[in-house]
Amino acid sequence: MQIDQLIQTIALAAIPVLFAITLHEAAHGYVARHFGDMTAYQAGRISLNPLRHIDPVGTLLLPLLTLWMGGILFGWAKPVPVNFAALRNPKKDMLWVAIAGPASNLVMALGWALIYKMGMLFPENYFAAPLLGMAKIGIEINIVLMVLNLLPLPPLDGGRVAVSLLPHRQAFQLAKIEPYGMFILIFLAVTPVLNLILSPLVNFAFKSIVLLFGL
């Protein structure tokens, strides 16, 4: 990607990326508080302030690299601290805490799709082109974060969902993977494997939203 194109893309992507990552993490903390865990609340992490959630690598460097390389745009924020043992019903409530992040990304993807649809109604407007570009990135980053986090690999949200739903013995075996989960994810990311897993799911979700809104 040329440097001028990269700068333009960064300008359009900044708001969608920050919202996608910030609201994802805040959603975890809010739902955890609802079910009895005050850890994130006491740490000041139930916040819409992006500065409280930014991870230098996952929120800044990685999205920039993926934009520059032209791959699937994704990243992460500092995980919101959740003490699952403090939940009123740890195994059951873990499901809702985990699913809150991807659910927030789905809602945001639908919101950006609505904004894109509105932009299409006024193509002659001066702000239509940048708004459409920003909305398209908003749809993409939220779909990618939703799909990525639903992979059944602890400590991703999908792994926590699986631990919550599986019988105790199988859940315990899966939970033992968590200390190595990020290393596994990084390995998959630097090989074609993660892209092979994500691309069909991301494309399906993106096409579904396009059909739903008639984009």
VOMARPA-684916 format. One record per residue (C-alpha): residue in three letters; residue number from 0; chain; x, y, z. Coordinates in Angstrom, 3 decimals. Layout:
BEGIN
- Ala,NUM,A,X,Y,Z .
...
//
This chain:
BEGIN
- Met,0,A,0.000,0.000,0.000 .
- Gln,1,A,1.314,3.459,-0.909 .
- Ile,2,A,2.075,5.819,1.968 .
- Asp,3,A,-0.675,8.302,1.007 .
- Gln,4,A,-3.223,5.488,0.775 .
- Leu,5,A,-2.051,4.148,4.127 .
- Ile,6,A,-2.487,7.549,5.806 .
- Gln,7,A,-5.967,7.904,4.323 .
- Thr,8,A,-6.937,4.411,5.464 .
- Ile,9,A,-5.593,5.045,8.985 .
- Ala,10,A,-7.675,8.226,9.200 .
- Leu,11,A,-10.800,6.302,8.218 .
- Ala,12,A,-10.017,3.269,10.382 .
- Ala,13,A,-9.083,5.056,13.628 .
- Ile,14,A,-12.613,5.597,14.952 .
- Pro,15,A,-14.065,2.189,13.946 .
- Val,16,A,-11.066,0.293,15.336 .
- Leu,17,A,-11.033,2.162,18.656 .
- Phe,18,A,-14.800,1.741,19.095 .
- Ala,19,A,-14.686,-1.950,18.144 .
- Ile,20,A,-11.948,-2.783,20.640 .
- Thr,21,A,-13.043,-0.434,23.442 .
- Leu,22,A,-16.718,-1.442,23.494 .
- His,23,A,-15.772,-5.128,23.212 .
- Glu,24,A,-13.737,-4.958,26.417 .
- Ala,25,A,-16.146,-2.647,28.238 .
- Ala,26,A,-18.976,-5.094,27.465 .
- His,27,A,-17.093,-7.895,29.242 .
- Gly,28,A,-16.637,-5.726,32.315 .
- Tyr,29,A,-20.235,-4.514,32.382 .
- Val,30,A,-21.684,-8.030,32.164 .
- Ala,31,A,-19.192,-9.328,34.749 .
- Arg,32,A,-20.357,-6.595,37.154 .
- His,33,A,-23.974,-7.523,36.459 .
- Phe,34,A,-23.234,-11.113,37.521 .
- Gly,35,A,-21.382,-10.137,40.672 .
- Asp,36,A,-17.700,-9.605,39.753 .
- Met,37,A,-16.601,-6.043,40.566 .
- Thr,38,A,-12.953,-6.523,39.475 .
- Ala,39,A,-13.167,-4.555,36.212 .
- Tyr,40,A,-15.342,-1.870,37.813 .
- Gln,41,A,-12.900,-1.334,40.676 .
- Ala,42,A,-10.006,-1.179,38.179 .
- Gly,43,A,-11.799,1.536,36.198 .
- Arg,44,A,-12.026,-0.661,33.111 .
- Ile,45,A,-15.781,-0.354,32.549 .
- Ser,46,A,-15.163,2.750,30.509 .
- Leu,47,A,-15.663,4.067,26.970 .
- Asn,48,A,-12.349,5.900,27.238 .
- Pro,49,A,-10.084,4.151,24.670 .
- Leu,50,A,-6.972,5.103,26.645 .
- Arg,51,A,-8.001,2.676,29.392 .
- His,52,A,-8.071,-0.226,26.945 .
- Ile,53,A,-5.262,0.470,24.448 .
- Asp,54,A,-2.562,-2.165,24.099 .
- Pro,55,A,0.452,-0.730,22.206 .
- Val,56,A,0.892,-3.894,20.136 .
- Gly,57,A,-2.647,-5.186,19.713 .
- Thr,58,A,-4.470,-1.850,19.390 .
- Leu,59,A,-1.893,0.198,17.489 .
- Leu,60,A,0.950,-1.769,15.907 .
- Leu,61,A,-0.925,-4.864,14.703 .
- Pro,62,A,-3.808,-3.008,12.999 .
- Leu,63,A,-1.274,-0.730,11.277 .
- Leu,64,A,0.722,-3.725,10.055 .
- Thr,65,A,-2.363,-5.528,8.762 .
- Leu,66,A,-3.517,-2.364,6.980 .
- Trp,67,A,-0.101,-1.906,5.392 .
- Met,68,A,0.179,-5.557,4.357 .
- Gly,69,A,-3.369,-5.649,3.039 .
- Gly,70,A,-4.446,-8.650,5.122 .
- Ile,71,A,-7.448,-9.104,7.397 .
- Leu,72,A,-7.646,-6.105,9.710 .
- Phe,73,A,-7.647,-7.190,13.336 .
- Gly,74,A,-6.162,-6.425,16.728 .
- Trp,75,A,-6.931,-6.523,20.424 .
- Ala,76,A,-7.011,-4.386,23.549 .
- Lys,77,A,-5.835,-4.979,27.086 .
- Pro,78,A,-8.121,-7.714,28.404 .
- Val,79,A,-10.611,-6.539,31.013 .
- Pro,80,A,-9.819,-8.309,34.304 .
- Val,81,A,-12.532,-10.784,35.242 .
- Asn,82,A,-12.486,-12.937,38.357 .
- Phe,83,A,-14.752,-15.778,37.309 .
- Ala,84,A,-14.713,-17.182,40.841 .
- Ala,85,A,-16.476,-13.994,41.990 .
- Leu,86,A,-19.434,-14.550,39.666 .
- Arg,87,A,-22.576,-15.746,41.396 .
- Asn,88,A,-22.614,-18.921,39.287 .
- Pro,89,A,-19.092,-19.088,37.794 .
- Lys,90,A,-19.506,-21.809,35.156 .
- Lys,91,A,-22.918,-20.621,33.982 .
- Asp,92,A,-22.264,-16.874,34.158 .
- Met,93,A,-18.928,-17.255,32.346 .
- Leu,94,A,-20.931,-17.837,29.158 .
- Trp,95,A,-22.623,-14.440,29.328 .
- Val,96,A,-19.450,-12.571,30.279 .
- Ala,97,A,-17.563,-14.175,27.393 .
- Ile,98,A,-20.277,-13.731,24.768 .
- Ala,99,A,-20.741,-10.042,25.632 .
- Gly,100,A,-17.642,-8.986,23.675 .
- Pro,101,A,-18.496,-10.671,20.358 .
- Ala,102,A,-22.139,-9.631,20.794 .
- Ser,103,A,-21.050,-5.992,21.070 .
- Asn,104,A,-19.055,-6.396,17.843 .
- Leu,105,A,-22.118,-7.814,16.074 .
- Val,106,A,-24.217,-4.851,17.220 .
- Met,107,A,-21.516,-2.423,16.042 .
- Ala,108,A,-21.197,-4.178,12.670 .
- Leu,109,A,-24.955,-3.791,12.184 .
- Gly,110,A,-24.723,-0.147,13.295 .
- Trp,111,A,-21.965,0.604,10.770 .
- Ala,112,A,-24.000,-1.175,8.077 .
- Leu,113,A,-26.906,1.153,8.845 .
- Ile,114,A,-24.576,4.156,8.573 .
- Tyr,115,A,-23.287,2.795,5.231 .
- Lys,116,A,-26.872,2.455,4.008 .
- Met,117,A,-27.608,6.049,5.002 .
- Gly,118,A,-24.460,7.221,3.207 .
- Met,119,A,-25.634,5.493,0.035 .
- Leu,120,A,-28.823,7.573,0.094 .
- Phe,121,A,-26.873,10.828,-0.300 .
- Pro,122,A,-23.989,10.025,-2.706 .
- Glu,123,A,-23.653,13.651,-3.783 .
- Asn,124,A,-22.910,14.793,-0.221 .
- Tyr,125,A,-19.296,15.894,0.396 .
- Phe,126,A,-19.021,13.581,3.420 .
- Ala,127,A,-20.543,10.538,1.710 .
- Ala,128,A,-17.289,9.020,0.396 .
- Pro,129,A,-15.305,9.168,3.679 .
- Leu,130,A,-18.391,8.071,5.625 .
- Leu,131,A,-18.829,5.032,3.365 .
- Gly,132,A,-15.133,4.197,3.718 .
- Met,133,A,-15.277,4.481,7.500 .
- Ala,134,A,-18.485,2.440,7.712 .
- Lys,135,A,-17.035,-0.317,5.496 .
- Ile,136,A,-13.998,-0.593,7.779 .
- Gly,137,A,-16.328,-0.551,10.795 .
- Ile,138,A,-18.274,-3.500,9.433 .
- Glu,139,A,-15.084,-5.412,8.582 .
- Ile,140,A,-13.177,-4.916,11.846 .
- Asn,141,A,-16.195,-5.806,13.971 .
- Ile,142,A,-16.922,-8.945,11.960 .
- Val,143,A,-13.276,-10.026,12.210 .
- Leu,144,A,-13.163,-9.409,15.968 .
- Met,145,A,-16.436,-11.255,16.457 .
- Val,146,A,-15.347,-14.294,14.430 .
- Leu,147,A,-11.814,-14.337,15.856 .
- Asn,148,A,-12.997,-14.157,19.453 .
- Leu,149,A,-15.546,-16.924,18.921 .
- Leu,150,A,-12.835,-19.452,18.052 .
- Pro,151,A,-13.018,-22.173,20.742 .
- Leu,152,A,-9.515,-21.501,22.033 .
- Pro,153,A,-8.992,-20.254,25.596 .
- Pro,154,A,-8.428,-17.445,26.501 .
- Leu,155,A,-10.489,-16.230,23.532 .
- Asp,156,A,-14.163,-15.664,24.262 .
- Gly,157,A,-15.140,-18.740,22.267 .
- Gly,158,A,-12.901,-20.837,24.483 .
- Arg,159,A,-14.631,-19.470,27.573 .
- Val,160,A,-18.020,-20.164,26.007 .
- Ala,161,A,-16.941,-23.753,25.322 .
- Val,162,A,-15.678,-24.170,28.901 .
- Ser,163,A,-19.029,-22.904,30.166 .
- Leu,164,A,-21.065,-25.271,27.989 .
- Leu,165,A,-18.976,-28.442,28.164 .
- Pro,166,A,-19.395,-31.027,30.951 .
- His,167,A,-17.034,-30.447,33.879 .
- Arg,168,A,-14.417,-33.015,32.853 .
- Gln,169,A,-14.110,-31.809,29.237 .
- Ala,170,A,-14.297,-28.169,30.361 .
- Phe,171,A,-11.398,-28.739,32.767 .
- Gln,172,A,-9.285,-30.303,29.997 .
- Leu,173,A,-9.990,-27.410,27.623 .
- Ala,174,A,-9.306,-24.799,30.306 .
- Lys,175,A,-5.800,-26.234,30.795 .
- Ile,176,A,-4.927,-24.919,27.307 .
- Glu,177,A,-5.408,-21.287,28.402 .
- Pro,178,A,-1.769,-20.537,29.420 .
- Tyr,179,A,-0.691,-21.537,25.909 .
- Gly,180,A,-3.666,-20.114,24.017 .
- Met,181,A,-2.071,-16.828,22.923 .
- Phe,182,A,1.079,-18.624,21.744 .
- Ile,183,A,-1.104,-20.949,19.678 .
- Leu,184,A,-2.994,-17.951,18.256 .
- Ile,185,A,0.225,-16.112,17.367 .
- Phe,186,A,1.561,-19.246,15.662 .
- Leu,187,A,-1.647,-19.552,13.650 .
- Ala,188,A,-1.476,-15.840,12.764 .
- Val,189,A,2.064,-15.992,11.341 .
- Thr,190,A,1.139,-19.010,9.219 .
- Pro,191,A,-1.652,-19.210,6.606 .
- Val,192,A,-3.750,-21.300,9.005 .
- Leu,193,A,-5.550,-18.461,10.829 .
- Asn,194,A,-6.437,-16.766,7.559 .
- Leu,195,A,-7.745,-20.071,6.180 .
- Ile,196,A,-9.950,-20.473,9.256 .
- Leu,197,A,-11.190,-16.892,9.468 .
- Ser,198,A,-11.693,-15.956,5.819 .
- Pro,199,A,-14.699,-18.204,5.018 .
- Leu,200,A,-16.435,-17.244,8.271 .
- Val,201,A,-15.693,-13.529,7.861 .
- Asn,202,A,-16.848,-13.579,4.225 .
- Phe,203,A,-20.069,-15.372,5.179 .
- Ala,204,A,-20.845,-12.853,7.943 .
- Phe,205,A,-19.979,-9.891,5.689 .
- Lys,206,A,-22.159,-11.159,2.825 .
- Ser,207,A,-25.003,-11.812,5.259 .
- Ile,208,A,-24.923,-8.184,6.425 .
- Val,209,A,-24.707,-6.953,2.823 .
- Leu,210,A,-27.814,-8.987,1.943 .
- Leu,211,A,-29.635,-7.938,5.113 .
- Phe,212,A,-29.167,-4.222,4.457 .
- Gly,213,A,-29.179,-4.404,0.661 .
- Leu,214,A,-25.751,-2.783,0.385 .
//
